[in-house]
Amino acid sequence: MPGLYIHIPFCKQLCSYCDFYFSVSLARTAEMLNCMMKEMDIRASKGEQLYGTPEPCTLYFGGGTPTVYRAGELKRLSEKAVSLFFPQSPSEWTVEANPDDLTEDYLRQLAETGVNRLSIGIQSFIDRDLQAMRRRHSARQAAESVRRAKGAGFGNISIDLIYGFPGMSLKEWEYCLDRALELNVEHISAYHLSIESKTVLGKLRDRGEFSPVDDRLSDLQYKMLERKLQDAGYVHYEISNFALPGFFSRHNSAYWNRGQYIGIGPSAHSYDGKCTRKSNVANNIRYIESISRGVVPETVETLSEKDIYNESLITSLRTAHGLDLNTVPEIFRAGFLKKAARYLNSGRMTYTGRYYAIPSQYFLISDSIISDFIEVDC
């Protein structure tokens, strides 16, 4: 289903692994809030809408850290979004949150706004690793935030975890998974650490002060993750995502199925579900200055048939559902089928009569498999 994403470009502290766009200065949060509301007005006045279904759309507040704003301020943003873009109230309204922001009072106020899904950035239940990640919360605060959220009435909670972090042993990763399962959350997103060049960890790596874990340990941690969560009843429906039946992320599923979405805020992206992508400038000051003049500071890209095909490969083959052969353009179909035959023979791909998928045991090497199918310019 179509969705609307609002990027909150502020954090109280820089995490060592993060390469998303945000600012640690909170000096212009009020001005930014007004500009994001104005951007919605501008887009609606230009005829941008969420089309394609009479069903309710999804709303997602990401970042950055959305919970730097008060619950009432997030409600103002949501009310503007619903009034301009939604046929009815969102079926799924997700807010990303840091554990230390989720006090009982804040959670109560957040529940009253209509938020029905929380995504809590726990990352680890080991204090040593949380300190190395430069997270603001402790392992104890992480667990308590989930319990408080449940006490406030939230029945759809997702938590984020990171594995493949240097210094984390296999036994420690098992400990993190056991603590997560004890909390009985509906959704778990588990990401292997990716060290990007511009991050704190990336700079430490480039200076020789930090090294990625070896492939063997990564593989063991991944296999433990999949086994323990599947044994606990979670469905491994996307490379990094596990959910109890009925609790897949509807909003993120639209991305993986190349559905339509509108992005609001600095660095946010939009897609019309066909061939047009838009990306907002990743700079708070330039964004505010442009929106104040009544202009959305965006770059527009028209996708070619090859672009669409490549994007379909990258997104759909991340999921357990896989790639619908009927969506493969005729011009690329023969080449796709020839390559797919090799992976079918080796067991690294399955075919169900319409869908080609990468079995979950090969998700960790899916990038190398998908790259083999990508069409490039000669």
Secondary structure, 3 states (H helix, E strand, C coil): CCEEEEEECECCCCCCCCCCCCECCCCCHHHHHHHHHHHHHHHHHCCCCCCCCCCCCEEEEEECCHHHCCHHHHHHHHHHHHHHHCCCCCCEEEEEECHHHCCHHHHHHHHHHCCCEEEEEEECCCHHHHHHCCCCCCHHHHHHHHHHHHHCCCCCEEEEEEECCCCCCHHHHHHHHHHHHHCCCCEEEEEECCCCCCCHHHHHHHCCCCCCCCHHHHHHHHHHHHHHHHHCCCEEEECCEEECCCCCCHHHHHHHCCCCEEEECCCCEEECCCCEEEEECCCHHHHHHHHHCCCCCEEEEECCHHHHHHHHHHHHCCECCCEEHHHCCHHHHHHHHHHHHHHHHHCCCEECCCEEECCHHHHHHHHHHHHHHCCCCC
